[in-house]
Amino acid sequence: MLSKNKKLIFKETIVFSGGVLFLYSCLVPVHKFESTKMPIAPNYANDSCWAALPTKRDSADVSVYAAGIIDGQQTALIDVFYVHPTTYLMGNKWNASLDDRDVNKKTDQLAVRNQASVFNEMCRVYAPRYRQAVLFSYAPYAEKKGNASQAFDLAYSDVKTAFTYYLKNYNQGRPFIIASHSQGTDHTIRLLHDFIENDSLLKKRLVAAYIIGRPIQKGSIKAIPPADSANQTGCYIIWNTVLWGQTTFYGFKVSDLECVNPLTWRRDTIGASSELNTGGLPQTFNRVDAGLNDAKISTTGLLWAHRPNATVKDYPYSDKKRFHVLDYNLFYMNIRQNIKLRTETYLRINSKQ
């Protein structure tokens, strides 16, 4: 069965009848998972199967010198394994092909550039491409006959294979961060369970996990604890940003969600003013917007924020009731500074052992 968390993110907005049914059939899978030809599995020995590697030029290498954003991957002492969100938005297959140029372009320009780049000062960035589940897989209807679960399982099998390859061929015993957003977070939660929960050596090397953009119930992650301070290590950080006052996430009522405020790095419900926001990063990537917005954890565990003090075109979807796409952008500099603090704390503590 499709988990409660997977149901929360997708709200059907396509209304169709008559002749529009044909168009709809081109946008979502109409066949059972078993009847759909699966895309070829990735071979992570090939650089083309990675959206970002520290050894090649890619969208994670962003530098905005005027804002103090400088790519430091060549001298970074730790790694980040980043799993991107859904960028296969429409299609007649349950899982994306790795040679789909449109999907790869969205992954590179919208996900890796806006999210994975936040780690590039302190971390070498590893971001696998994977046969992600189509967005429609999050619709409650998609779970009929187990289609969605199988699509997510296939996607996770790639992420698991990529992480295994990363550990064996790239990591070389270095400390690392796990990071993700949205669908990527569904998969990294499974990574934490499968790799970190019962492996004391890997757990010791995990600096932190920034697993953002999924509604996760309190207590559901057993591998590591949630963060409750800015310099805590061996913990996970999570939030889901919505317009101030909202009680639903994609139309669904939520409660008792785990949440860390990215302006204070605590889990209390005390509001943090926009003065604590050291800079959002617009998708134009030409500046940093300090004081962009505030943040407060609601009693249900959603992260409330008022609309950004910037034009909508610079922060797409900021006119909506949920800021899911902007979970990283709105707090970009705060995240970047926090990565540095947690990393420096981890390296200082472990240098004494």
Salt bridges, closest charged atoms under 4 A:
ASP79 OD1 - ARG124 NE 3.11
ASP79 OD1 - ARG174 NE 2.86
ASP102 OD2 - LYS106 NZ 2.72
ASP108 OD1 - ARG129 NH2 3.09
GLU121 OE1 - ARG336 NE 3.88
GLU121 OE2 - LYS340 NZ 3.90
ASP153 OD1 - ARG190 NH1 2.99
ASP158 OD2 - ARG131 NE 2.80
ASP186 OD1 - ARG214 NE 3.10
GLU197 OE1 - HIS193 ND1 2.81
ASP228 OD1 - ARG267 NE 3.90
GLU258 OE2 - ARG267 NH1 3.33
ASP268 OD2 - ARG266 NE 2.88
ASP289 OD1 - ARG287 NE 2.71
ASP294 OD2 - HIS306 ND1 2.74
ASP314 OD2 - ARG287 NH2 2.69
ASP327 OD2 - HIS181 NE2 2.90
ASP327 OD2 - HIS324 ND1 3.70
